[in-house]
């Protein structure tokens, strides 16, 4: 039984998925190219800030690590990254409050 999560060696297990569903895995992996695109209307630095915020919203430690490093390389400052994290936290809290209202609605309807 595993006693911890998010081990660096977990990537080997994801590669098993790549072997079992190669086309789907390739399509998923290519989605990350959207962030690193440099010919879009949104500059790379801001793409990485958005990715940092979303990574915190989804709670993916691998994405957090990747985009924190890529963001720094793209010119994101530590202060900007901190603000992006707090923006994500604020919106996640807003989503929790909005969904909390739905919970009240469903409770009353039951």
Residue frames as qw, qx, qy, qz and C-alpha x, y, z in Angstrom:
[[0.000, 0.889, 0.458, 0.000, 0.00, 0.00, 0.00],
 [0.391, 0.476, -0.023, 0.787, 1.27, 3.47, -0.86],
 [0.385, -0.630, -0.477, 0.476, 1.66, 5.85, 2.04],
 [0.098, -0.580, 0.040, 0.808, 2.19, 9.01, 0.02],
 [0.561, 0.713, 0.419, 0.025, 1.03, 10.74, -3.11],
 [0.311, 0.945, -0.100, -0.004, 2.70, 12.79, -5.84],
 [0.697, -0.422, 0.433, 0.386, 5.93, 10.85, -5.94],
 [0.175, 0.668, -0.466, -0.553, 8.24, 11.83, -8.82],
 [0.156, -0.145, 0.946, 0.244, 8.20, 8.16, -9.86],
 [0.503, 0.467, 0.596, -0.417, 4.45, 8.40, -10.49],
 [0.373, 0.630, -0.325, -0.599, 5.26, 9.62, -13.99],
 [0.002, -0.224, 0.942, 0.249, 6.16, 6.05, -14.91],
 [0.305, 0.375, 0.838, -0.252, 2.56, 5.08, -14.25],
 [0.404, 0.698, 0.098, -0.583, 1.29, 7.83, -16.53],
 [0.168, 0.499, -0.701, -0.481, 3.48, 6.41, -19.24],
 [0.251, 0.132, 0.959, -0.015, 1.54, 3.17, -18.93],
 [0.415, 0.667, 0.440, -0.436, -1.54, 5.14, -19.94],
 [0.230, 0.690, -0.400, -0.557, 0.43, 6.43, -22.94],
 [0.023, -0.220, 0.936, 0.274, 1.01, 2.84, -24.04],
 [0.247, 0.351, 0.883, -0.190, -2.58, 1.75, -23.43],
 [0.304, 0.826, 0.462, -0.106, -4.28, 4.74, -25.07],
 [0.543, -0.131, 0.222, 0.799, -1.62, 6.32, -27.29],
 [0.138, 0.529, 0.426, 0.721, -3.80, 8.59, -29.43],
 [0.385, -0.837, -0.347, -0.175, -5.76, 9.93, -26.49],
 [0.651, -0.561, -0.049, 0.508, -2.60, 10.43, -24.45],
 [0.461, 0.119, 0.283, 0.833, -0.93, 12.28, -27.33],
 [0.062, -0.710, -0.405, -0.572, -3.94, 14.58, -27.68],
 [0.546, -0.799, -0.236, 0.087, -3.89, 15.28, -23.92],
 [0.658, -0.347, 0.084, 0.663, -0.14, 15.93, -23.91],
 [0.348, 0.355, 0.349, 0.794, -0.45, 18.33, -26.85],
 [0.205, -0.877, -0.405, -0.160, -2.89, 20.50, -24.90],
 [0.545, -0.657, -0.043, 0.519, 0.05, 21.85, -22.92],
 [0.473, 0.153, 0.345, 0.796, 1.41, 23.35, -26.16],
 [0.028, -0.842, -0.419, -0.338, -1.40, 25.89, -25.91],
 [0.472, -0.835, -0.079, 0.272, 0.34, 27.45, -22.90],
 [0.565, -0.419, 0.327, 0.631, 3.79, 27.68, -24.51],
 [0.488, 0.630, 0.452, 0.401, 2.49, 29.14, -27.77],
 [0.334, -0.437, -0.033, 0.835, 4.22, 32.44, -28.53],
 [0.058, 0.122, 0.495, 0.858, 2.20, 33.58, -31.53],
 [0.143, -0.655, -0.741, -0.045, -1.12, 34.13, -29.74],
 [0.073, -0.806, -0.152, -0.567, -2.77, 37.36, -28.68],
 [0.644, -0.757, 0.080, -0.080, -1.76, 36.67, -25.07],
 [0.278, 0.724, -0.605, 0.177, 2.00, 36.97, -24.47],
 [0.710, 0.056, -0.685, 0.154, 3.84, 33.93, -23.11],
 [0.111, 0.182, -0.616, 0.759, 4.45, 35.53, -19.70],
 [0.529, -0.081, 0.214, -0.817, 0.72, 36.01, -19.18],
 [0.808, 0.044, -0.497, -0.313, -0.07, 32.55, -20.52],
 [0.528, 0.096, -0.743, 0.399, 2.23, 31.15, -17.83],
 [0.171, -0.130, 0.479, -0.851, 0.59, 33.31, -15.14],
 [0.740, -0.039, -0.119, -0.661, -2.79, 31.97, -16.20],
 [0.771, 0.096, -0.630, -0.021, -1.40, 28.44, -16.16],
 [0.228, 0.166, -0.707, 0.649, -0.01, 28.98, -12.65],
 [0.446, -0.091, 0.301, -0.838, -3.39, 30.18, -11.42],
 [0.827, 0.045, -0.296, -0.476, -5.27, 27.33, -13.07],
 [0.600, 0.182, -0.748, 0.219, -2.76, 24.77, -11.76],
 [0.026, -0.106, 0.663, -0.740, -3.50, 25.99, -8.26],
 [0.631, 0.002, 0.066, -0.773, -7.24, 25.90, -8.92],
 [0.862, 0.108, -0.411, -0.275, -7.06, 22.30, -10.13],
 [0.684, -0.598, 0.393, -0.140, -4.53, 21.31, -7.50],
 [0.937, 0.299, -0.075, 0.165, -2.04, 19.65, -9.84],
 [0.533, -0.741, 0.254, 0.321, 1.40, 19.70, -8.18],
 [0.674, 0.063, 0.476, 0.561, 3.11, 18.66, -11.40],
 [0.282, 0.771, 0.359, 0.443, 1.53, 21.57, -13.26],
 [0.321, -0.945, -0.010, 0.065, 2.40, 23.95, -10.44],
 [0.647, -0.464, 0.371, 0.478, 6.05, 22.91, -10.61],
 [0.576, 0.318, 0.509, 0.555, 6.20, 23.01, -14.39],
 [0.169, 0.829, 0.333, 0.416, 4.52, 26.38, -14.83],
 [0.425, -0.878, 0.041, 0.217, 6.30, 28.04, -11.90],
 [0.614, -0.319, 0.435, 0.576, 9.60, 27.15, -13.59],
 [0.416, 0.449, 0.543, 0.575, 8.40, 28.00, -17.11],
 [0.065, -0.946, -0.304, -0.093, 6.83, 31.21, -15.81],
 [0.476, -0.745, 0.178, 0.432, 10.09, 32.31, -14.24],
 [0.542, -0.041, 0.543, 0.640, 11.87, 31.62, -17.53],
 [0.226, 0.655, 0.549, 0.467, 9.21, 33.68, -19.34],
 [0.147, 0.390, -0.103, 0.903, 9.78, 36.66, -17.05],
 [0.566, -0.670, -0.376, -0.299, 7.15, 36.11, -14.36],
 [0.047, 0.532, -0.556, 0.637, 8.28, 37.65, -11.08],
 [0.260, -0.156, -0.886, 0.352, 7.80, 35.97, -7.73],
 [0.208, 0.254, 0.387, -0.861, 5.38, 38.77, -6.74],
 [0.537, 0.177, -0.370, -0.737, 3.32, 38.23, -9.91],
 [0.479, -0.025, -0.873, -0.092, 3.21, 34.51, -9.24],
 [0.072, -0.186, -0.747, 0.634, 2.09, 35.16, -5.67],
 [0.389, 0.251, 0.123, -0.878, -0.73, 37.38, -6.90],
 [0.552, 0.120, -0.641, -0.520, -1.77, 34.77, -9.49],
 [0.326, -0.105, -0.913, 0.223, -1.96, 32.16, -6.72],
 [0.088, 0.282, 0.573, -0.764, -4.09, 34.45, -4.57],
 [0.476, 0.201, -0.243, -0.821, -6.38, 35.26, -7.51],
 [0.514, -0.008, -0.823, -0.242, -6.90, 31.53, -7.97],
 [0.184, -0.189, -0.819, 0.509, -7.61, 31.17, -4.25],
 [0.273, 0.238, 0.240, -0.901, -10.14, 34.00, -4.37],
 [0.571, 0.152, -0.434, -0.680, -11.98, 32.49, -7.31],
 [0.435, -0.056, -0.898, 0.029, -11.94, 29.01, -5.80],
 [0.003, 0.233, 0.673, -0.702, -13.47, 30.48, -2.65],
 [0.426, 0.233, -0.054, -0.872, -16.07, 32.22, -4.80],
 [0.552, 0.069, -0.722, -0.411, -16.86, 28.94, -6.52],
 [0.262, -0.137, -0.889, 0.349, -17.19, 27.20, -3.16],
 [0.203, 0.266, 0.426, -0.841, -19.64, 29.88, -1.99],
 [0.523, 0.209, -0.340, -0.753, -21.64, 29.64, -5.23],
 [0.533, 0.005, -0.829, -0.167, -21.77, 25.87, -5.00],
 [0.070, -0.122, -0.771, 0.620, -22.65, 26.17, -1.32],
 [0.438, 0.201, 0.113, -0.869, -25.74, 28.07, -2.37],
 [0.624, 0.123, -0.615, -0.465, -26.64, 25.17, -4.66],
 [0.313, -0.024, -0.905, 0.289, -26.18, 22.77, -1.74],
 [0.209, 0.186, 0.520, -0.807, -28.72, 24.83, 0.25],
 [0.565, 0.221, -0.247, -0.756, -31.12, 24.78, -2.71],
 [0.577, 0.093, -0.786, -0.202, -30.80, 20.99, -3.13],
 [0.116, -0.057, -0.833, 0.538, -31.19, 20.43, 0.61],
 [0.377, 0.220, 0.314, -0.843, -34.41, 22.44, 0.65],
 [0.617, 0.238, -0.419, -0.623, -35.71, 20.59, -2.42],
 [0.328, 0.121, -0.936, 0.034, -35.12, 17.13, -0.90]]
